[in-house]
């Protein structure tokens, strides 16, 4: 994650800037791209949507 921006017009969401890199079998980078992703924000009202549905195993 490279950047986090809160939405100015919609307080329930924001955007993040992420970079993905792909490497071949020799370890050479063959692909790289950045993109912005719109995501919902965690709030007290929607927190249950972000909680894990299954208990973590130890």
GROMACS elastic network, one bead per residue, 0.5 to 0.9 nm:
[ bonds ]
;  ai    aj funct       b0    kb
    1     4     6  0.77597   500
    1    16     6  0.68723   500
    1    17     6  0.59574   500
    1    19     6  0.68388   500
    2    16     6  0.73375   500
    2    17     6  0.53362   500
    2    18     6  0.55011   500
    2    19     6  0.72092   500
    3    15     6  0.82432   500
    3    16     6  0.54876   500
    3    18     6  0.72953   500
    4    14     6  0.74544   500
    4    15     6  0.60266   500
    4    17     6  0.65604   500
    5     8     6  0.88620   500
    5    14     6  0.57012   500
    5    15     6  0.52508   500
    5    16     6  0.61933   500
    5    17     6  0.84703   500
    6    10     6  0.83418   500
    6    11     6  0.71741   500
    6    12     6  0.87767   500
    6    13     6  0.67860   500
    6    15     6  0.64494   500
    6    16     6  0.87000   500
    6    41     6  0.87665   500
    7    10     6  0.53232   500
    7    11     6  0.58711   500
    7    12     6  0.78471   500
    7    13     6  0.60086   500
    7    15     6  0.70250   500
    8    11     6  0.66800   500
    8    14     6  0.84611   500
   10    13     6  0.60315   500
   10    14     6  0.77768   500
   11    14     6  0.74978   500
   11    41     6  0.79480   500
   12    39     6  0.88679   500
   12    40     6  0.59871   500
   12    41     6  0.53716   500
   12    42     6  0.78864   500
   12    43     6  0.78504   500
   13    38     6  0.69996   500
   13    39     6  0.56207   500
   13    42     6  0.84790   500
   14    37     6  0.83189   500
   14    38     6  0.57877   500
   14    39     6  0.56053   500
   14    40     6  0.64138   500
   14    41     6  0.66086   500
   15    36     6  0.62436   500
   15    37     6  0.53511   500
   15    39     6  0.59618   500
   15    40     6  0.85898   500
   16    35     6  0.82333   500
   16    36     6  0.55110   500
   16    37     6  0.53914   500
   16    38     6  0.67641   500
   16    39     6  0.75839   500
   17    34     6  0.68668   500
   17    35     6  0.57087   500
   17    37     6  0.65298   500
   18    33     6  0.84588   500
   18    34     6  0.56064   500
   18    35     6  0.56858   500
   18    36     6  0.64751   500
   18    37     6  0.77126   500
   19    32     6  0.71469   500
   19    33     6  0.56955   500
   19    35     6  0.65971   500
   20    31     6  0.80578   500
   20    32     6  0.56568   500
   20    33     6  0.55420   500
   20    34     6  0.63943   500
   20    35     6  0.84836   500
   21    29     6  0.69846   500
   21    30     6  0.78483   500
   21    31     6  0.57507   500
   21    33     6  0.67536   500
   21    34     6  0.89387   500
   22    28     6  0.84329   500
   22    29     6  0.58159   500
   22    30     6  0.58413   500
   22    31     6  0.50564   500
   22    32     6  0.63557   500
   23    26     6  0.76460   500
   23    27     6  0.54357   500
   23    28     6  0.52786   500
   23    30     6  0.54359   500
   23    31     6  0.70259   500
   24    27     6  0.53900   500
   24    28     6  0.56030   500
   24    29     6  0.65651   500
   24    30     6  0.64613   500
   25    28     6  0.74940   500
   26    29     6  0.88847   500
   27    30     6  0.89291   500
   29    32     6  0.74827   500
   41    46     6  0.84703   500
   42    45     6  0.81441   500
   42    46     6  0.63332   500
   42    47     6  0.57310   500
   42    49     6  0.85806   500
   42    50     6  0.73316   500
   43    46     6  0.54159   500
   43    47     6  0.56774   500
   44    47     6  0.54069   500
   44    48     6  0.84648   500
   45    48     6  0.79259   500
   46    49     6  0.57159   500
   46    50     6  0.75069   500
   47    50     6  0.54173   500
   47    51     6  0.66564   500
   48    51     6  0.52665   500
   48    52     6  0.84447   500
   49    52     6  0.82421   500
   49    53     6  0.88924   500
   50    53     6  0.87191   500
   51    54     6  0.89332   500
   52    55     6  0.70092   500
   52    56     6  0.82703   500
   54    57     6  0.89902   500
